[in-house]
Amino acid sequence: MISSIRGPVLSALGSMVVVEVGGIGLSVQVTPATALSCRIGEEARLATTLIVREDSLTLYGFHSHEELHVFELLVGVTGVGPKSALGVLGVLVPQQIAQAVADDDDAVFRKVSGIGPKTAKLIVLSLAGKLVVTAPAPAARTAPARTVAATVQAALIGLGWTERVASETVDATLADLGEGETASVAAILRLALGRLGPAQHVSSPHLTTPGRAE
């Protein structure tokens, strides 16, 4: 089992990063927020799990062991595959998932591509008692709103949405925060992906759907 990797980032695009380890470039499936935080040429350290299938070996990476733990719990739910589990973590942070489970709120999971009402309910039932709801951490200092908007817009375009859709989505997401509120790039990206919804979100930037760039 490959439990973690560390090395310089060779590429980071959409939901995949390539990290060089011992002279070998390892492709790692990650959330868009994680890919966005990786800088080419800089060192990255990811907690990982290797999913073995008959026709593939896929490495999934996370910035924290908490995210990895939640991912493994999600994959253990009937009807939730690795891509769907990664999709949940692309929209919700572990604390939000824990809170939704504690509140018996399956609606948030239905926003994720590939997860229907029955599976969403099963996630809540299966994860009950397995996650701890903690007090929110103090708000971190964030980049200026204009910088955040530009970065998130570039990330959405990299995932395959058109510049117009990306711009409108980011503007609407920032407007929903309210006057005086700020958030990190990763947080805004999660909110933007949640707003775009499962009908348009895909894991590969090379796939297209209505409203996305060719």
TARA-V743163 format. One record per pair of residues at least 6 apart in sequence whose C-alpha atoms are under 8 Angstrom apart, sorted by the first residue. I is the first residue (numbers start at 1). J is the second residue. If there is no record, write none. Layout:
I_J / I_J
This chain:
1_49 / 1_50 / 2_48 / 2_49 / 2_50 / 3_47 / 3_48 / 3_49 / 3_50 / 4_45 / 4_46 / 4_47 / 4_48 / 4_49 / 4_61 / 5_19 / 5_21 / 5_45 / 5_46 / 5_47 / 5_48 / 6_19 / 6_20 / 6_21 / 6_43 / 6_44 / 6_45 / 6_46 / 7_19 / 7_20 / 7_21 / 7_42 / 7_43 / 7_44 / 7_45 / 8_19 / 8_20 / 8_21 / 8_40 / 8_41 / 8_42 / 8_43 / 8_44 / 9_17 / 9_18 / 9_19 / 9_20 / 9_38 / 9_39 / 9_40 / 9_41 / 9_42 / 9_43 / 9_44 / 10_17 / 10_18 / 10_19 / 10_20 / 10_25 / 10_40 / 10_41 / 11_17 / 11_18 / 11_19 / 11_40 / 12_18 / 12_35 / 12_36 / 12_38 / 12_39 / 12_40 / 13_35 / 13_36 / 13_158 / 13_159 / 13_205 / 14_32 / 14_35 / 14_36 / 14_155 / 14_158 / 14_159 / 14_203 / 14_204 / 14_205 / 15_29 / 15_30 / 15_31 / 15_32 / 15_35 / 15_159 / 15_203 / 15_204 / 16_27 / 16_28 / 16_29 / 16_30 / 16_31 / 16_32 / 16_35 / 17_27 / 17_28 / 17_29 / 17_30 / 17_35 / 17_38 / 18_25 / 18_26 / 18_27 / 18_28 / 19_25 / 19_26 / 19_27 / 19_28 / 19_44 / 20_26 / 27_59 / 28_58 / 28_59 / 28_60 / 28_61 / 29_58 / 29_59 / 29_60 / 29_61 / 30_60 / 30_61 / 30_62 / 30_86 / 31_62 / 31_86 / 31_87 / 31_89 / 31_90 / 32_90 / 32_155 / 32_189 / 33_90 / 33_185 / 33_186 / 33_189 / 33_190 / 34_62 / 34_63 / 34_186 / 36_155 / 36_186 / 37_186 / 38_44 / 45_63 / 46_61 / 46_62 / 46_63 / 46_64 / 47_61 / 47_62 / 47_63 / 47_64 / 47_65 / 47_68 / 48_59 / 48_60 / 48_61 / 48_62 / 48_68 / 49_59 / 49_60 / 49_61 / 49_68 / 50_57 / 50_58 / 50_59 / 50_60 / 51_57 / 51_58 / 51_59 / 51_60 / 51_82 / 52_58 / 61_68 / 62_68 / 66_94 / 67_89 / 67_93 / 67_94 / 70_94 / 71_82 / 71_85 / 71_86 / 71_89 / 73_127 / 74_80 / 74_85 / 74_123 / 74_127 / 75_81 / 75_82 / 75_85 / 77_122 / 77_123 / 77_126 / 78_119 / 78_122 / 79_119 / 80_115 / 80_119 / 83_203 / 84_112 / 84_113 / 84_114 / 84_115 / 87_112 / 87_113 / 88_109 / 88_112 / 90_190 / 90_193 / 91_112 / 91_190 / 91_191 / 91_193 / 91_194 / 92_190 / 95_133 / 95_134 / 98_131 / 98_132 / 98_133 / 99_133 / 100_106 / 100_108 / 100_124 / 101_123 / 101_124 / 101_125 / 101_127 / 101_128 / 102_128 / 102_129 / 102_133 / 104_124 / 104_125 / 105_124 / 106_117 / 106_120 / 106_121 / 106_123 / 106_124 / 107_117 / 107_120 / 109_115 / 109_120 / 110_116 / 110_117 / 110_120 / 111_194 / 111_197 / 111_198 / 112_194 / 112_197 / 112_198 / 113_197 / 113_198 / 113_199 / 113_201 / 113_202 / 114_198 / 140_184 / 142_182 / 142_183 / 142_184 / 143_184 / 143_185 / 145_182 / 148_184 / 148_185 / 148_188 / 149_170 / 149_171 / 149_174 / 149_185 / 151_185 / 152_170 / 152_185 / 152_188 / 152_189 / 153_163 / 153_166 / 153_167 / 153_170 / 154_166 / 155_189 / 156_166 / 156_189 / 157_163 / 157_166 / 158_205 / 159_203 / 159_204 / 159_205 / 160_204 / 160_205 / 160_206 / 160_207 / 160_208 / 160_212 / 160_213 / 160_214 / 161_211 / 161_212 / 161_213 / 162_211 / 162_212 / 162_213 / 165_211 / 165_212 / 169_192 / 169_195 / 169_196 / 170_188 / 170_192 / 173_188 / 173_191 / 173_192 / 173_195 / 174_188 / 193_201 / 200_209 / 200_210 / 200_211 / 200_212 / 208_214
